[in-house]
Each structure stands twice: as structure tokens, then as C-alpha cells.
């Protein structure tokens, strides 16, 4: 079999496996599947070690690692727990609490790892709501939806946007200014939809029998201040010509040289599986692109009247793929086939993958994190519970994005 056919077969099997989430009979997850796909490309697809390394976007991996360390330092200093506890004081007014919860979560997710924001906020928020006899389901769903939306506001809000920014060479400040309007529209729509659809179902009929104790980190003011100052400096330097990955790695180095936190504690909170997932997908997608099949597929679609680079087509394709195979795999594939020289294309790709993560539970890692933590507290968030709020919010967010694209075009 010709090498390009083997590469196509490995690519197809890898993406099908990622979509399903596992391989029958094996204990593999999506990370393992992506890594095996990369290994298969090298062993059976004839991809040399040099080619495999060339497919990996080093700056993106460095940027991700650096932000994981920055987020880990703030988590160890008790910053996330302190913010979540302060939010709980607003529970006397559920509507106000929902609004503040979404704004704070969205804001933090724009500049920090949104998965960690959800991981830190969900237990404290859930326990506080249970103690007040308030139904926590819509609030926890709002937590992850606002996290997904807020992450789209900047090029550092989630790993996919970091990758898009690096590959498409986007300007940090220009992207942020461009994205403010659609993110604000999406957040406004999300609050309105969630509140209107949930306000009549806020009271718990019976007390919860499984309220877990809160397991967090003690608040350390000096190190929290240190972490916030470094984060502000990092974001400020993003507006300069200094490479972003160098800025973030320097900040991570400062945190690693800590008098308070051990190296193993900081590195223990780094999301290594996400880094491995990205490395594997870079190799798989890079090998696939080298065959020319991606360009042929886009040409074939265009002949059939489907222009993938058209705003609506790109937005809904990104959303559909993100929920089928995951945000990272979807973005990795689309980056290889869309026209990045069109100014609007990378912006739509970044926002659509962020907004699309709110569609259903499997649309985003942060969704899964919140649902799993809720289950540990005795709170059941079903597929329908999430979808009945996530689907209308996502459709409204995408509509706002497309209206904004039409206006600025």
C-alpha cells in the first residue's frame, strides 16, 4: 500500500477513535489514541523523526506549559478558593449570584486555564448551593458555559486558541479587541437563557444527603499577590514584539524558583495529558496534511457548493467537529485545511471552538470536569440537563458571532 494511503488510514482510525473516546478491549483514552496515532505515523506511515518533530508547533507547547505553571502557582496559593468563597456570599440573591458567578468565571477563564478555574470553583459552588437548599444544577452548568465563552475572549483562554494564535500569527491585542463584542453578546445571551429557563426550578425539595467537605488550598496573600502581579506583567508584555512563549516560560521559571512551593507540587498540577495530546495531534495532522488529501477535500467541497471558509459554514463545522472529536482535534485538523490568510477565518475558528464547547457535555473538558465533580457531591447533571441549556446558548452565541462578522466585514 502506498505511504499516503497508509497515512490516510492511520489518520482516519485516530480521529474515529478520538470521536468514540476509546478502543474496545483497551484502556486507552483520547490522549493515548492520539499518541498511538503519532507512533503509527512514524512506524507504518514512513514519517521520519525529523518530520514528526517539524510538525510539532514548539511555541504552542511552550506557551501551554508556561500557563499551566502560572495557573498552578495561583491554585496552590489559594487564589481560586478565595474567589469562590467570596462568590458564595452572594447566594441570598440567586440571580445576582448567577450573574457574578458567570462574569468572574468568564473573566478568569480569559487569562488563566479555564479547566483549572472550573476544577477549583465547582466543589465550593456546589457545596454552598446545597447548604442553601438551592438547586445547584443550573449554576454548575452556567459555571462551565461561562468558562467556555470567557476563554474565547483572548488567545490564552484555552489551549486551542493558543495554538490558533501561534499558527496564524495573530496579534494578541487586535484579537482581544475583535472578540470583546461577540463574547459580551454570548455571555449576555447565556445569562438570560439560563436564568429564564431555570428560575422556576431553584429550590431543592429535600436536603442533600451527600455534601462533601471542601478540599482546597489555604489562602496565602503574599504568594497570591505575587502570582497576580506576574500574570499582569505577562499579559502586558503580550502587547510587545517579544515572543509569547518566551514571556510565559520566563514567568514559569520565576514561579519554579519559589521559596514556598516545591517543584513537584507545581509540576504536579501541570496538565501533562493535554500537552501529550497536542504533540500527538500535531504529528497526526501534519502527516495527513503532507499527503495533500486535506486540500483535495476542501476543493471537492467547494465544487459541491460548500465553502468551508464562509463564516457560517466554518462556525457550524467547527462546533460540530469540536463536539464529535473534541476541541483540540477539531482545531488541529481545521488549521491544516482552512484559509488562514483570510483575516476573519482564524478569529471565527477561535471563537466558534470556544462557544461550541458549551453545546453538550462532551464538547469541552471543563464540562466533563464539572459534571464529574458534581457527581461526587451527589449532584446528577444528565445529558439532557446540560443540553437543554447548552444548545440554545451555543446557537445564540454563534448567531451573535456571525452578526458581528457581518458587521465588521
C-alpha positions in Angstrom: 0.0 0.0 0.0 1.4 3.5 -0.9 2.6 5.5 2.1 0.0 8.2 1.6 -2.8 5.6 1.7 -1.3 4.3 5.0 -1.2 7.8 6.5 -4.8 8.4 5.5 -5.9 5.1 7.1 -4.0 5.9 10.3 -5.4 9.4 10.3 -9.0 8.1 9.9 -8.6 5.4 12.6 -7.1 8.0 15.0 -9.9 10.5 14.6 -12.6 7.9 14.8 -11.0 6.6 18.0 -10.9 10.1 19.4 -14.5 10.6 18.4 -15.6 7.4 20.2 -13.3 8.1 23.1 -11.9 4.6 23.5 -10.9 1.5 21.6 -12.9 -1.7 22.6 -10.8 -4.1 24.7 -8.2 -1.5 25.5 -7.9 1.0 28.4 -6.9 3.9 26.0 -8.4 7.3 26.3 -8.2 10.1 23.7 -4.7 11.1 24.8 -3.4 7.6 24.3 -5.2 7.3 21.0 -3.6 10.5 19.7 -0.2 9.3 20.9 -0.6 5.9 19.2 -1.7 7.6 16.0 1.6 9.6 16.1 3.6 6.5 16.7 1.8 4.7 13.9 2.6 7.5 11.5 6.3 7.0 12.3 6.3 3.2 12.2 3.9 2.5 9.3 3.5 5.8 7.6 7.1 6.4 6.9 7.2 9.7 8.8 10.8 10.3 9.8 11.7 11.6 13.3 12.8 14.9 11.8 9.5 15.3 10.0 7.5 14.4 13.1 9.4 16.9 15.2 8.9 19.6 12.5 5.1 19.0 12.6 5.0 19.9 16.3 4.5 23.6 17.0 7.1 24.2 19.7 6.0 27.7 20.7 2.4 26.4 21.3 3.6 23.6 23.6 5.9 26.0 25.5 3.1 28.5 25.9 0.7 25.9 27.2 3.3 24.6 29.7 4.1 28.1 30.9 0.4 28.9 31.6 -0.1 25.6 33.3 2.7 26.6 35.8 1.2 30.1 36.2 -2.2 28.6 37.0 -0.7 26.0 39.3 1.0 28.7 41.4 -2.3 30.6 41.8 -4.1 27.5 42.7 -1.5 26.5 45.3 -1.7 30.0 46.8 -5.4 29.6 47.4 -6.5 32.3 45.0 -9.2 30.2 43.3 -10.6 29.0 46.6 -10.7 32.5 48.0 -12.5 33.9 45.0 -15.1 31.0 45.1 -15.7 31.6 48.8 -16.3 35.3 48.2 -18.8 34.4 45.5 -20.8 32.2 47.8 -21.6 35.3 50.0 -23.9 36.4 47.2 -26.3 33.5 47.5 -29.1 35.4 49.1 -30.0 36.7 45.7 -29.8 33.8 43.2 -30.0 36.0 40.1 -27.2 38.2 41.2 -25.1 35.2 42.3 -25.6 33.7 38.8 -24.5 36.9 37.1 -21.4 37.4 39.3 -20.5 33.7 39.0 -20.6 33.8 35.3 -18.7 37.1 35.0 -16.0 36.1 37.4 -15.6 32.6 35.8 -15.6 34.1 32.3 -13.1 36.8 33.3 -10.7 34.4 34.9 -11.0 31.9 32.1 -9.9 34.5 29.6 -6.5 34.9 31.2 -6.0 31.5 33.0 -6.5 27.9 32.3 -10.3 27.6 32.2 -10.2 23.9 33.1 -8.5 24.7 36.4 -11.0 27.6 37.1 -13.8 25.1 36.8 -12.0 22.5 38.8 -11.5 24.9 41.7 -14.9 26.6 41.6 -17.2 23.7 41.1 -16.8 22.0 44.6 -17.1 25.2 46.6 -20.0 26.5 44.5 -21.9 23.1 44.7 -21.5 22.7 48.4 -22.6 26.3 49.1 -25.7 25.9 47.0 -26.6 22.6 48.6 -26.3 24.2 52.1 -28.7 27.0 51.0 -31.1 24.3 49.6 -30.7 25.8 46.1 -30.7 23.5 43.1 -27.0 23.6 42.0 -27.5 22.0 38.5 -28.2 25.2 36.5 -25.5 27.1 38.4 -22.9 24.5 37.8 -23.8 24.3 34.1 -23.6 28.1 34.0 -20.2 27.9 35.5 -18.8 25.7 32.7 -20.7 27.6 29.9 -19.4 30.9 31.1 -15.9 29.4 31.3 -16.1 28.2 27.7 -17.4 31.6 26.5 -14.9 33.6 28.5 -12.0 31.5 27.3 -12.7 32.8 23.8 -12.0 36.4 24.7 -8.3 36.1 24.4 -5.6 33.9 22.7 -4.6 32.4 26.0 -8.1 31.4 27.3 -7.8 27.8 26.2 -5.2 25.6 24.5 -6.9 25.7 21.1 -6.8 29.5 21.0 -3.1 29.4 21.9 -2.5 27.1 19.0 -4.6 29.2 16.6 -2.8 32.4 17.7 0.6 30.8 17.2 -0.1 29.1 13.8 -2.0 32.0 12.3 0.4 34.6 13.8 -2.4 36.7 15.4 -1.8 39.9 17.3 -2.9 39.5 20.9 -4.3 43.0 21.3 -6.1 43.0 18.0 -7.8 39.7 18.6 -8.9 40.7 22.1 -10.5 43.9 20.7 -12.2 42.0 17.9 -13.6 39.3 20.3 -14.9 41.6 23.0 -18.3 42.2 21.3 -19.2 38.6 20.3 -18.0 37.3 23.8 -20.2 40.0 25.5 -23.1 39.1 23.3 -22.6 35.4 24.1 -22.3 36.0 27.8 -25.4 38.2 27.9 -27.4 35.6 26.0 -26.1 32.8 28.2 -27.2 34.6 31.4 -30.6 35.4 30.0 -31.3 31.9 28.7 -30.0 30.1 31.8 -31.9 32.4 34.2 -35.2 32.3 32.3 -35.1 28.6 31.8 -34.1 27.8 35.4 -35.6 30.4 37.8 -38.7 28.3 38.5 -36.7 25.3 39.5 -34.2 26.6 42.1 -35.4 25.1 45.3 -34.4 21.6 46.4 -37.3 19.5 47.5 -35.3 17.5 50.0 -32.0 18.2 51.8 -28.9 16.8 50.1 -27.5 13.7 51.8 -24.0 13.9 50.4 -22.5 17.3 51.0 -18.7 16.8 50.8 -16.3 18.8 52.8 -14.4 21.4 50.8 -10.9 20.3 49.9 -8.9 23.3 48.8 -5.8 25.3 49.4 -5.2 27.7 52.3 -5.1 31.4 51.1 -1.6 32.8 51.0 -1.9 36.5 50.4 1.8 37.3 49.6 2.1 34.5 47.0 -1.3 35.3 45.6 -0.2 38.9 45.1 3.0 37.7 43.5 1.1 35.4 41.1 -1.4 38.1 40.1 1.4 40.7 39.5 3.4 38.2 37.3 0.2 37.4 35.4 -0.5 41.1 34.8 3.1 41.7 33.6 2.9 38.7 31.3 -0.3 40.0 29.7 1.2 43.4 29.4 4.3 42.0 27.6 2.0 40.2 25.1 1.4 43.6 23.5 5.1 43.9 22.7 7.1 42.1 20.0 8.7 39.6 22.5 7.7 36.0 21.6 4.8 35.0 23.8 6.3 31.6 24.7 9.5 33.3 25.9 7.4 35.6 28.1 5.4 32.8 29.6 8.4 30.5 30.1 10.2 33.3 32.0 7.2 33.7 34.3 7.0 29.9 34.8 10.7 30.0 35.7 10.1 32.6 38.3 7.4 30.5 39.9 9.5 27.4 39.8 12.3 29.2 41.7 9.8 29.6 44.6 10.6 29.7 48.3 7.1 28.4 49.1 6.0 25.8 46.7 8.0 22.7 45.8 8.8 22.0 42.2 6.9 18.7 42.3 3.8 20.4 43.6 3.8 22.9 40.8 4.6 20.4 38.1 2.0 18.0 39.6 -0.7 20.4 38.6 0.5 20.8 35.1 -1.9 19.1 32.7 0.6 16.8 31.1 -2.0 14.7 29.2 -3.1 17.8 27.3 0.5 18.5 26.3 0.9 14.9 25.1 -2.5 15.1 23.3 -1.3 18.2 21.4 2.0 16.7 20.5 0.3 13.5 19.1 -2.3 15.5 17.2 0.4 17.8 15.7 2.2 14.7 14.2 -1.0 13.0 13.0 -2.4 16.2 11.4 0.9 17.2 10.0 1.4 13.9 8.3 -2.1 14.0 7.0 -1.6 17.5 5.5 1.6 16.3 3.8 -0.4 13.9 1.7 -2.5 16.7 0.1 -5.7 14.9 0.9 -6.9 17.8 3.1 -6.6 20.3 0.2 -8.3 17.9 -2.1 -11.2 17.5 0.3 -11.7 21.3 0.6 -11.6 21.6 -3.2 -14.1 18.8 -3.6 -16.4 20.5 -1.1 -16.1 23.8 -2.9 -17.0 22.2 -6.2 -20.1 20.9 -4.4 -21.1 24.4 -3.3 -19.8 24.2 0.3 -17.2 26.8 1.1 -15.6 25.9 4.4 -14.1 29.3 4.7 -17.5 31.0 4.6 -18.3 32.4 8.1 -21.4 30.4 8.8 -20.0 27.1 7.3 -16.8 27.5 9.3 -18.6 28.3 12.6 -21.0 25.4 12.5 -18.4 23.0 11.1 -16.1 23.9 14.0 -18.8 23.4 16.5 -19.9 20.1 15.1 -16.3 18.7 14.9 -15.5 20.0 18.4 -18.4 18.0 19.8 -17.6 15.0 17.7 -13.8 14.6 18.2 -13.0 17.3 20.8 -11.9 20.9 20.5 -8.2 20.2 20.2 -8.5 17.5 17.5 -11.1 19.6 15.6 -8.9 22.8 15.6 -5.8 20.8 14.7 -7.5 19.4 11.6 -9.2 22.7 10.6 -5.9 24.7 10.9 -4.5 22.4 8.2 -7.3 23.0 5.7 -8.8 26.5 6.1 -7.5 29.7 4.5 -5.7 31.4 7.3 -4.8 34.3 5.1 -8.5 35.4 5.3 -8.4 37.8 8.3 -11.8 36.6 9.7 -11.1 32.8 9.4 -8.8 32.3 12.5 -11.0 34.6 14.6 -14.1 32.6 13.7 -12.2 29.4 14.4 -11.1 30.6 17.8 -14.5 31.8 18.9 -16.5 29.0 17.4 -14.5 26.3 19.1 -14.8 28.1 22.4 -18.6 28.8 22.1 -19.2 25.3 20.6 -17.8 23.7 23.7 -21.0 24.6 25.5 -23.3 22.6 23.2 -23.3 19.2 25.1 -21.4 17.6 28.0 -18.6 16.1 25.8 -18.0 19.4 24.0 -15.3 20.6 26.4 -13.0 19.1 29.1 -14.3 21.7 31.6 -17.8 20.4 31.1 -16.7 16.9 32.0 -14.7 18.2 35.0 -17.8 19.9 36.4 -20.1 17.0 35.8 -17.7 14.6 37.4 -17.2 16.8 40.5 -20.9 17.3 40.8 -21.4 13.5 40.8 -19.0 13.3 43.7 -21.2 15.7 45.7 -24.3 13.7 44.9 -25.5 16.1 42.2 -26.6 14.5 39.0 -26.2 16.5 35.8 -27.7 14.5 33.0 -27.0 14.8 29.3 -30.4 16.5 28.8 -29.9 18.8 31.8 -26.8 20.2 30.1 -28.1 20.1 26.5 -31.4 22.0 27.3 -29.3 24.9 28.4 -26.2 24.4 26.3 -27.8 24.1 22.9 -29.8 27.4 22.9 -26.8 29.2 24.5 -24.5 27.9 21.8 -26.9 28.7 19.0 -27.3 32.3 20.3 -23.6 32.7 20.8 -22.8 31.5 17.2 -25.6 33.8 15.9 -24.0 36.8 17.7 -20.6 35.8 16.3 -21.9 35.7 12.7 -23.8 39.0 13.1 -20.5 40.6 14.4 -18.6 39.1 11.4 -21.1 40.6 9.0 -20.9 44.0 10.7 -17.1 44.3 10.7 -16.7 42.8 7.2 
